[in-house]
Amino acid sequence: MKRGSLFLIRCFAILQLAGCIFFSTPVSFSEEVFWNKVDEGLFVGEFDSPLKSKTKDSKVTIVKINPKFYSFRLLCASEHSGVRTTAKKWCEKHNLIAAINAGMYQADRITNVGFMRNFSHVNNPRLNDSYKAVLAFNPVDPAVPEIQIIDLRCQDFEKLRLKYHTLIQNIRMISCWQENVWSQQDKIWSMAVFGMDKNGDALFIFTEAPYSGHDFINILLSLPISILNAIYLEGGPEASLFFSSNGVEFERVGIYKTGFEEGPYKAVAWPIPNVIGIIKKSR
């Protein structure tokens, strides 16, 4: 990409974050230059955030997964001997290509904060009224998307929940109307996020650099990733992402959360109870 084009993209993103630009039609840029193709239907991108963090390098790491080529797995400690482990070890033990937090957990360090079901195994049977989104995959009905984020404000969850084997409730970040639904706050933290793009691809999203939730949503909306909607998975030192495929391997670990583990900045992978992973479909 020419320097001038990259400069225009960054300027647009910064102005969009500031709320200074409004267009009646979307402005789009070619996304191909931002992605490294690792395998068919599998891409990794590292994006420069237009809003710079006071710590680290302000990079946003994203794994883009085409569900035509990859299956999604929910692995829970409650279903696997009660043992929590790192995202990397979840991958190694269960032959996953990548894994990211499946959500925040309760004081028992096992139970998800929202509803969580994986086929016949129920990690948390209670729907949390405060959380307005549910990630759904492993469909029962071939007529529905293989994976989607169900927005409880604009979709019929009671009907859709019957069409999927795996359901994970988390906090909504970007609504079905492409709105940033988080208010601004002073606290900042590293984050793991799950998103869907407008082509139906799944996005494992990670920022080691700390931001407020509100600011990070605006960052995601400004990046050339065609994001459709997103849910919050985890923040601070518990946030984790591991990837290994075709010679490309990396581990991302949260380093910061205001008021908790604020420094020194040591990236140490924490054992986590629940992960979302991917495996390649057999052809």
Residue frames as qw, qx, qy, qz and C-alpha x, y, z in Angstrom:
[[0.000, 0.888, 0.460, 0.000, 0.00, 0.00, 0.00],
 [0.369, 0.558, -0.048, 0.741, 1.26, 3.49, -0.79],
 [0.296, -0.164, -0.521, 0.784, 2.11, 5.74, 2.12],
 [0.231, -0.101, -0.073, -0.965, -0.48, 8.29, 1.05],
 [0.626, -0.284, -0.567, -0.455, -3.29, 5.71, 1.16],
 [0.588, -0.272, -0.667, 0.368, -2.23, 4.47, 4.58],
 [0.128, -0.033, -0.290, 0.948, -2.10, 8.05, 5.83],
 [0.422, -0.206, -0.266, -0.842, -5.66, 8.70, 4.62],
 [0.670, -0.308, -0.664, -0.125, -6.93, 5.54, 6.33],
 [0.471, -0.228, -0.572, 0.632, -5.37, 6.53, 9.62],
 [0.064, -0.051, 0.083, -0.993, -6.67, 10.09, 9.39],
 [0.547, -0.284, -0.467, -0.635, -10.18, 8.82, 8.70],
 [0.650, -0.305, -0.681, 0.147, -10.05, 6.45, 11.67],
 [0.301, -0.137, -0.439, 0.835, -8.88, 9.17, 14.05],
 [0.250, -0.098, -0.084, -0.960, -11.59, 11.57, 12.91],
 [0.617, -0.291, -0.605, -0.410, -14.24, 8.87, 13.15],
 [0.534, -0.274, -0.667, 0.441, -13.21, 8.14, 16.74],
 [0.107, -0.130, -0.271, 0.948, -13.56, 11.81, 17.56],
 [0.234, 0.634, 0.699, -0.232, -17.08, 11.81, 16.10],
 [0.011, 0.597, -0.127, -0.792, -16.15, 14.44, 13.52],
 [0.173, 0.214, -0.695, -0.664, -17.02, 12.63, 10.29],
 [0.582, 0.297, 0.638, -0.407, -20.45, 11.51, 9.16],
 [0.105, 0.198, -0.711, -0.666, -21.22, 9.92, 5.80],
 [0.736, 0.149, 0.111, -0.650, -24.58, 9.02, 4.28],
 [0.943, 0.225, -0.231, -0.083, -22.87, 6.01, 2.66],
 [0.806, -0.505, 0.206, 0.231, -20.10, 3.89, 4.18],
 [0.274, 0.820, -0.496, -0.084, -16.50, 4.62, 3.28],
 [0.968, -0.138, 0.206, 0.043, -14.61, 1.40, 2.55],
 [0.074, 0.756, -0.628, -0.171, -11.02, 0.44, 1.92],
 [0.801, 0.235, -0.542, -0.094, -9.54, -2.75, 0.51],
 [0.724, -0.591, 0.287, -0.211, -9.03, -5.16, 3.40],
 [0.962, 0.196, -0.140, 0.130, -6.77, -7.63, 1.62],
 [0.429, 0.634, -0.408, 0.496, -3.58, -5.72, 2.39],
 [0.381, -0.623, 0.416, -0.542, -4.17, -6.00, 6.14],
 [0.909, -0.208, 0.251, -0.261, -4.49, -9.79, 6.36],
 [0.043, 0.500, -0.856, -0.124, -1.87, -12.53, 6.31],
 [0.886, 0.040, -0.210, -0.411, -3.41, -15.70, 4.88],
 [0.362, -0.483, 0.782, -0.155, -2.28, -18.65, 7.00],
 [0.240, 0.100, 0.956, 0.139, -4.51, -21.27, 5.40],
 [0.165, -0.365, -0.639, -0.656, -7.71, -21.52, 3.39],
 [0.443, -0.691, -0.443, -0.360, -10.31, -19.46, 5.24],
 [0.675, -0.617, -0.214, 0.343, -7.86, -18.51, 8.00],
 [0.372, 0.696, -0.050, 0.612, -6.20, -15.11, 8.32],
 [0.543, -0.561, -0.308, 0.543, -4.22, -13.16, 10.91],
 [0.254, 0.766, 0.115, 0.580, -4.03, -9.38, 11.00],
 [0.468, -0.448, -0.335, 0.684, -2.21, -6.89, 13.19],
 [0.132, 0.806, 0.359, 0.452, -3.75, -3.46, 13.05],
 [0.288, 0.075, -0.295, 0.908, -2.43, -0.14, 14.28],
 [0.110, -0.736, -0.629, 0.224, -5.01, 1.41, 16.56],
 [0.210, 0.688, 0.170, 0.674, -5.82, 5.00, 15.56],
 [0.452, -0.822, 0.075, -0.338, -6.10, 5.78, 19.28],
 [0.535, 0.410, -0.633, 0.381, -2.69, 5.32, 20.86],
 [0.765, -0.564, -0.309, 0.029, -2.35, 3.71, 24.27],
 [0.202, -0.895, 0.356, -0.180, -0.10, 5.08, 27.00],
 [0.534, -0.449, 0.715, 0.039, 1.47, 1.62, 27.30],
 [0.683, 0.121, 0.693, 0.195, 2.61, -1.03, 24.82],
 [0.230, -0.139, 0.554, 0.788, 2.44, -0.66, 21.02],
 [0.464, 0.405, 0.191, -0.764, -1.28, -0.04, 20.42],
 [0.250, 0.171, -0.825, -0.478, -1.59, -3.08, 18.15],
 [0.755, 0.048, 0.327, -0.566, -4.85, -4.99, 17.73],
 [0.029, -0.237, 0.940, 0.243, -4.38, -8.67, 16.85],
 [0.732, 0.206, 0.190, -0.621, -7.25, -10.37, 14.99],
 [0.218, -0.075, 0.942, 0.245, -7.72, -13.94, 13.78],
 [0.596, 0.270, -0.079, -0.752, -10.34, -14.14, 11.02],
 [0.291, -0.049, 0.956, -0.001, -12.03, -17.52, 10.61],
 [0.530, 0.095, -0.423, -0.729, -14.30, -18.61, 7.78],
 [0.629, -0.125, 0.628, -0.442, -16.84, -21.09, 9.27],
 [0.849, 0.389, -0.190, -0.304, -17.03, -22.92, 5.93],
 [0.645, 0.455, -0.582, 0.194, -13.58, -24.34, 6.66],
 [0.193, 0.246, -0.733, 0.603, -13.42, -24.39, 10.47],
 [0.571, -0.555, -0.579, -0.177, -15.55, -25.76, 13.28],
 [0.139, -0.618, 0.351, -0.690, -15.91, -24.02, 16.62],
 [0.656, -0.227, -0.697, 0.178, -15.54, -25.73, 19.98],
 [0.389, -0.729, 0.203, -0.525, -16.47, -24.71, 23.51],
 [0.683, 0.021, -0.658, 0.315, -14.24, -26.36, 26.08],
 [0.459, -0.723, 0.086, -0.509, -15.16, -26.01, 29.75],
 [0.086, 0.380, -0.823, 0.414, -13.24, -27.10, 32.82],
 [0.615, -0.071, 0.473, -0.627, -16.60, -28.14, 34.26],
 [0.906, 0.293, -0.038, -0.302, -16.85, -30.68, 31.42],
 [0.750, 0.442, -0.433, 0.233, -13.19, -31.72, 31.47],
 [0.731, -0.158, -0.508, 0.428, -12.19, -32.83, 34.99],
 [0.348, -0.905, -0.228, 0.086, -12.61, -29.37, 36.50],
 [0.656, -0.302, 0.139, 0.677, -9.08, -28.37, 35.51],
 [0.239, 0.955, 0.032, -0.171, -8.36, -24.80, 34.40],
 [0.718, -0.145, 0.319, 0.601, -5.38, -24.25, 32.13],
 [0.037, -0.548, 0.221, 0.806, -3.88, -21.70, 29.74],
 [0.670, 0.593, 0.014, -0.447, -5.23, -21.08, 26.25],
 [0.312, 0.593, -0.719, -0.185, -2.06, -22.62, 24.82],
 [0.167, -0.170, 0.954, -0.182, -2.46, -25.80, 26.85],
 [0.645, 0.378, 0.449, -0.489, -6.16, -26.04, 25.94],
 [0.596, 0.640, -0.313, -0.370, -4.99, -26.00, 22.30],
 [0.159, 0.487, -0.859, -0.019, -2.26, -28.56, 22.81],
 [0.357, -0.025, 0.869, -0.343, -4.48, -30.97, 24.73],
 [0.575, 0.480, 0.570, -0.338, -7.46, -30.78, 22.38],
 [0.495, 0.138, 0.604, 0.609, -5.71, -30.23, 19.02],
 [0.194, 0.895, 0.350, -0.196, -7.09, -26.74, 18.54],
 [0.547, 0.498, 0.128, 0.661, -5.62, -24.28, 16.05],
 [0.046, 0.404, -0.188, 0.894, -6.55, -21.30, 18.20],
 [0.409, -0.584, -0.688, 0.136, -8.30, -20.55, 21.48],
 [0.016, -0.425, 0.126, -0.896, -9.62, -17.45, 23.21],
 [0.155, 0.082, 0.703, -0.690, -11.50, -16.87, 26.47],
 [0.116, -0.453, -0.816, -0.341, -15.14, -17.98, 26.30],
 [0.299, -0.775, -0.258, -0.493, -16.17, -15.32, 28.82],
 [0.121, -0.542, 0.535, -0.637, -15.71, -14.01, 32.33],
 [0.602, -0.188, -0.776, 0.028, -16.16, -16.43, 35.20],
 [0.551, -0.735, -0.130, -0.372, -17.72, -16.36, 38.64],
 [0.331, -0.751, 0.498, -0.280, -16.05, -16.62, 42.07],
 [0.908, -0.169, 0.383, -0.035, -15.80, -20.41, 41.78],
 [0.072, -0.636, 0.610, 0.468, -13.44, -19.81, 38.81],
 [0.308, 0.073, 0.918, 0.240, -15.36, -22.35, 36.76],
 [0.275, 0.653, 0.701, -0.085, -18.86, -21.02, 36.02],
 [0.240, 0.353, 0.343, 0.837, -19.44, -18.50, 33.24],
 [0.072, 0.199, 0.355, -0.911, -21.08, -15.22, 34.28],
 [0.585, 0.219, -0.097, -0.775, -23.87, -15.74, 31.74],
 [0.911, 0.137, 0.270, -0.281, -25.77, -18.69, 30.34],
 [0.156, 0.586, -0.753, -0.257, -23.48, -21.38, 28.91],
 [0.870, 0.060, 0.433, -0.230, -24.47, -24.68, 27.33],
 [0.183, 0.528, -0.741, -0.372, -22.46, -27.07, 25.21],
 [0.509, -0.033, -0.808, -0.296, -24.62, -29.88, 23.80],
 [0.668, -0.503, -0.534, -0.127, -25.81, -31.81, 26.89],
 [0.560, -0.227, -0.410, 0.683, -23.37, -30.12, 29.25],
 [0.111, -0.896, -0.241, -0.356, -24.62, -27.02, 31.05],
 [0.491, 0.138, -0.385, 0.769, -21.99, -24.82, 32.66],
 [0.081, 0.186, 0.394, -0.897, -24.45, -22.11, 33.74],
 [0.104, 0.482, 0.850, 0.185, -28.22, -22.65, 33.34],
 [0.022, -0.783, -0.428, 0.451, -29.23, -19.07, 34.17],
 [0.387, 0.638, 0.292, 0.597, -29.73, -16.35, 31.59],
 [0.345, -0.374, -0.251, 0.824, -28.19, -13.09, 32.86],
 [0.212, 0.848, 0.483, -0.047, -30.67, -10.25, 32.33],
 [0.148, -0.860, 0.141, 0.467, -27.85, -7.70, 32.14],
 [0.291, -0.345, 0.694, 0.561, -26.04, -9.34, 29.23],
 [0.583, 0.553, 0.176, -0.569, -27.71, -8.73, 25.89],
 [0.557, 0.561, -0.521, -0.321, -25.86, -11.09, 23.54],
 [0.831, -0.195, 0.518, -0.059, -25.35, -14.82, 23.08],
 [0.190, 0.534, -0.727, -0.387, -22.77, -16.44, 20.84],
 [0.858, 0.114, 0.392, -0.313, -24.29, -19.46, 19.10],
 [0.339, 0.521, -0.708, -0.335, -22.60, -22.22, 17.08],
 [0.072, -0.032, 0.997, -0.001, -22.85, -25.96, 16.35],
 [0.523, 0.062, -0.057, -0.848, -26.26, -25.59, 14.69],
 [0.497, 0.158, 0.824, -0.219, -29.04, -28.13, 14.98],
 [0.557, 0.706, 0.393, -0.192, -30.86, -26.59, 12.02],
 [0.595, 0.030, 0.402, 0.696, -28.86, -26.29, 8.75],
 [0.200, 0.800, 0.420, 0.379, -31.02, -23.31, 7.77],
 [0.299, -0.950, -0.011, 0.092, -29.38, -21.01, 10.35],
 [0.327, 0.801, -0.467, 0.182, -25.83, -19.58, 10.13],
 [0.797, 0.032, -0.534, 0.281, -23.10, -21.89, 11.41],
 [0.463, -0.325, -0.426, 0.707, -22.13, -19.25, 13.93],
 [0.002, -0.699, -0.249, -0.670, -23.68, -15.96, 14.95],
 [0.114, -0.072, -0.540, 0.831, -23.97, -13.45, 17.77],
 [0.187, -0.640, -0.698, -0.260, -27.62, -13.31, 18.79],
 [0.003, 0.227, -0.219, 0.949, -28.63, -9.84, 19.92],
 [0.092, -0.408, -0.864, 0.279, -31.29, -10.26, 22.62],
 [0.139, 0.496, 0.238, -0.824, -32.71, -6.81, 21.89],
 [0.460, 0.477, -0.245, -0.707, -33.52, -7.40, 18.23],
 [0.468, 0.173, -0.817, -0.290, -33.65, -11.18, 17.72],
 [0.826, -0.319, -0.045, -0.462, -35.89, -13.90, 19.09],
 [0.018, 0.515, -0.831, 0.209, -33.52, -15.77, 21.39],
 [0.647, -0.060, 0.635, -0.418, -36.16, -18.18, 22.70],
 [0.856, 0.461, 0.065, -0.226, -36.69, -19.39, 19.15],
 [0.508, 0.707, -0.488, 0.065, -33.02, -19.35, 18.11],
 [0.330, -0.558, 0.715, -0.261, -31.71, -21.11, 21.22],
 [0.858, 0.062, 0.459, -0.223, -33.43, -24.30, 20.03],
 [0.771, 0.633, -0.068, -0.031, -31.44, -24.22, 16.80],
 [0.346, 0.695, -0.565, 0.279, -27.92, -24.46, 18.31],
 [0.850, -0.221, -0.438, 0.193, -26.07, -26.97, 20.46],
 [0.575, -0.167, -0.276, 0.752, -23.64, -24.38, 21.86],
 [0.080, -0.878, -0.254, -0.398, -24.68, -21.09, 23.48],
 [0.563, -0.183, -0.322, 0.739, -22.44, -18.65, 25.38],
 [0.072, -0.928, -0.328, -0.162, -23.90, -15.49, 26.89],
 [0.548, -0.147, -0.114, 0.815, -21.66, -12.44, 27.23],
 [0.003, -0.726, -0.224, 0.650, -21.80, -8.65, 27.33],
 [0.546, 0.699, 0.380, 0.264, -22.85, -6.99, 24.09],
 [0.394, -0.428, 0.114, 0.805, -20.37, -4.42, 22.73],
 [0.153, 0.183, -0.420, -0.875, -21.64, -3.63, 19.24],
 [0.568, 0.300, 0.563, -0.520, -25.37, -3.98, 18.69],
 [0.546, 0.370, 0.706, 0.257, -27.20, -5.32, 15.65],
 [0.273, 0.933, 0.233, 0.017, -27.61, -1.68, 14.60],
 [0.672, 0.362, -0.123, 0.634, -23.80, -1.22, 14.66],
 [0.243, -0.878, 0.040, -0.411, -24.01, 0.94, 17.76],
 [0.362, 0.262, -0.666, 0.597, -21.39, 1.32, 20.47],
 [0.589, -0.603, -0.410, -0.349, -23.50, 0.36, 23.50],
 [0.673, -0.334, -0.396, 0.529, -20.89, 0.99, 26.21],
 [0.117, -0.986, -0.059, -0.099, -20.71, 4.25, 28.12],
 [0.458, 0.619, -0.427, 0.474, -17.34, 5.87, 28.70],
 [0.747, -0.660, -0.071, 0.038, -15.45, 5.17, 31.91],
 [0.080, -0.890, 0.449, -0.019, -12.07, 5.99, 33.40],
 [0.719, -0.341, 0.602, 0.069, -10.83, 2.41, 33.78],
 [0.568, 0.604, -0.473, -0.297, -8.72, 0.83, 31.05],
 [0.710, -0.289, 0.640, -0.050, -7.63, -2.77, 30.50],
 [0.051, 0.263, -0.854, -0.445, -6.33, -5.36, 28.02],
 [0.692, 0.206, 0.295, -0.626, -9.20, -7.15, 26.25],
 [0.146, 0.011, 0.931, 0.335, -10.28, -10.32, 24.48],
 [0.508, 0.379, 0.160, -0.757, -13.32, -9.82, 22.23],
 [0.413, 0.203, 0.847, 0.264, -15.34, -11.98, 19.84],
 [0.325, 0.508, -0.029, -0.797, -16.74, -10.39, 16.69],
 [0.617, 0.396, 0.657, 0.178, -18.53, -11.27, 13.47],
 [0.066, -0.328, 0.314, 0.888, -17.89, -9.44, 10.23],
 [0.565, 0.421, 0.079, -0.705, -20.33, -8.60, 7.45],
 [0.518, 0.357, -0.691, -0.356, -19.19, -11.61, 5.40],
 [0.915, -0.257, -0.132, -0.282, -20.09, -14.07, 8.16],
 [0.655, 0.291, -0.557, 0.420, -16.49, -14.63, 9.28],
 [0.667, -0.703, -0.226, 0.097, -15.69, -14.96, 12.98],
 [0.304, 0.732, -0.320, 0.519, -13.10, -12.70, 14.60],
 [0.737, -0.479, -0.293, 0.376, -10.90, -13.51, 17.61],
 [0.184, 0.839, -0.046, 0.511, -9.83, -10.03, 18.70],
 [0.730, -0.471, -0.262, 0.420, -7.13, -9.11, 21.22],
 [0.188, 0.842, -0.165, 0.478, -5.57, -5.91, 22.50],
 [0.689, -0.195, -0.433, 0.547, -2.70, -6.12, 24.93],
 [0.125, 0.205, -0.118, 0.964, -2.62, -2.33, 25.08],
 [0.040, -0.488, -0.764, 0.419, -5.24, -1.15, 27.59],
 [0.131, -0.266, -0.295, -0.909, -8.28, 0.89, 26.59],
 [0.461, 0.133, 0.511, -0.713, -11.68, 1.65, 28.03],
 [0.451, 0.312, 0.834, 0.058, -14.41, -0.57, 26.60],
 [0.358, 0.832, 0.285, -0.314, -16.08, 2.41, 24.94],
 [0.079, 0.786, -0.444, -0.422, -12.89, 3.52, 23.22],
 [0.303, -0.231, 0.882, 0.278, -12.01, 0.02, 22.06],
 [0.498, 0.542, 0.672, -0.086, -15.42, -0.43, 20.46],
 [0.306, 0.895, -0.011, -0.326, -14.85, 2.80, 18.52],
 [0.153, -0.587, 0.709, 0.360, -11.44, 1.51, 17.49],
 [0.443, 0.112, 0.879, 0.136, -13.00, -1.71, 16.14],
 [0.444, 0.747, 0.461, -0.181, -15.65, 0.24, 14.25],
 [0.154, 0.890, -0.241, -0.354, -12.92, 2.38, 12.66],
 [0.368, -0.411, 0.766, 0.329, -10.66, -0.48, 11.53],
 [0.542, 0.367, -0.462, -0.599, -10.94, -1.90, 7.97],
 [0.091, -0.111, 0.984, -0.107, -12.35, -5.25, 9.17],
 [0.465, -0.203, -0.534, -0.676, -16.04, -4.89, 8.20],
 [0.053, -0.076, -0.870, 0.485, -17.09, -5.69, 11.75],
 [0.374, -0.458, -0.586, -0.555, -20.80, -6.32, 12.20],
 [0.622, -0.687, -0.021, -0.376, -21.21, -6.95, 15.92],
 [0.451, 0.370, -0.683, 0.439, -19.13, -7.98, 18.92],
 [0.735, -0.625, -0.205, -0.164, -19.23, -9.31, 22.47],
 [0.094, -0.752, 0.563, -0.329, -16.85, -8.86, 25.38],
 [0.855, -0.005, -0.518, 0.038, -15.03, -11.98, 26.53],
 [0.749, -0.499, -0.222, 0.374, -12.45, -11.05, 29.19],
 [0.193, 0.901, -0.146, 0.359, -10.12, -8.31, 30.34],
 [0.426, -0.781, 0.435, -0.136, -6.93, -7.76, 32.31],
 [0.094, -0.536, 0.835, 0.076, -4.37, -10.52, 32.91],
 [0.641, 0.119, 0.734, -0.191, -6.95, -13.30, 32.40],
 [0.644, 0.671, 0.001, -0.367, -7.50, -12.26, 28.77],
 [0.483, -0.363, 0.730, 0.319, -5.77, -14.75, 26.47],
 [0.763, 0.569, -0.051, -0.302, -5.39, -15.68, 22.81],
 [0.463, -0.412, 0.722, 0.308, -3.26, -18.49, 21.39],
 [0.745, 0.589, -0.037, -0.310, -2.77, -19.39, 17.71],
 [0.343, -0.468, 0.755, 0.307, -0.68, -22.02, 15.94],
 [0.789, 0.459, 0.396, -0.099, -1.05, -23.05, 12.28],
 [0.741, 0.595, 0.106, 0.294, 1.26, -23.60, 9.31],
 [0.645, 0.127, -0.164, 0.736, 4.32, -22.26, 11.09],
 [0.092, -0.573, 0.033, -0.814, 2.56, -19.16, 12.45],
 [0.597, -0.469, -0.620, 0.200, 2.37, -19.22, 16.23],
 [0.061, 0.431, -0.266, 0.860, 1.79, -16.55, 18.84],
 [0.401, -0.536, -0.701, 0.246, 0.37, -16.09, 22.31],
 [0.045, -0.544, 0.008, -0.838, -1.29, -12.89, 23.50],
 [0.473, -0.433, -0.680, 0.355, -1.82, -12.30, 27.20],
 [0.167, -0.899, -0.208, -0.348, -3.50, -9.41, 29.00],
 [0.567, 0.131, -0.400, 0.708, -1.15, -7.28, 31.05],
 [0.043, 0.068, -0.267, 0.960, -3.19, -4.48, 32.55],
 [0.289, -0.658, -0.636, -0.282, -6.40, -3.67, 34.33],
 [0.073, -0.604, 0.200, -0.768, -6.96, -0.46, 36.29],
 [0.593, -0.513, 0.309, -0.538, -6.78, -1.23, 39.99],
 [0.924, -0.155, 0.342, -0.074, -5.60, -4.79, 39.43],
 [0.800, -0.003, 0.379, 0.464, -2.21, -6.04, 38.28],
 [0.276, 0.951, 0.053, -0.128, -1.31, -2.55, 37.06],
 [0.456, 0.750, -0.444, 0.179, 2.38, -3.28, 36.83],
 [0.038, -0.521, 0.558, 0.644, 5.05, -4.21, 36.21],
 [0.736, 0.406, -0.112, -0.530, 3.88, -5.24, 32.76],
 [0.195, -0.322, 0.921, 0.099, 4.61, -8.97, 32.69],
 [0.722, 0.155, -0.341, -0.582, 2.82, -11.14, 30.16],
 [0.122, -0.181, 0.954, -0.207, 2.09, -14.33, 32.07],
 [0.514, -0.157, -0.626, -0.566, -0.61, -16.67, 30.81],
 [0.455, -0.196, 0.575, -0.651, -3.26, -17.41, 33.43],
 [0.034, 0.170, 0.981, 0.089, -5.17, -20.69, 33.68],
 [0.439, 0.063, -0.020, -0.896, -8.71, -20.08, 32.43],
 [0.509, 0.068, 0.794, -0.327, -11.78, -22.32, 32.78],
 [0.616, 0.566, 0.534, -0.121, -13.58, -21.88, 29.46],
 [0.137, -0.446, 0.472, 0.748, -12.30, -21.32, 25.92],
 [0.730, 0.596, 0.168, -0.289, -13.64, -21.02, 22.41],
 [0.396, -0.428, 0.675, 0.453, -11.43, -22.93, 20.00],
 [0.685, 0.548, -0.155, -0.453, -11.30, -23.85, 16.33],
 [0.587, -0.188, 0.746, 0.254, -10.41, -26.98, 14.39],
 [0.241, 0.350, -0.558, -0.713, -10.15, -27.48, 10.65],
 [0.824, 0.207, 0.263, -0.457, -13.04, -29.28, 9.01],
 [0.507, -0.115, 0.790, 0.324, -12.25, -32.49, 7.18],
 [0.392, 0.463, -0.292, -0.739, -12.78, -32.12, 3.44]]
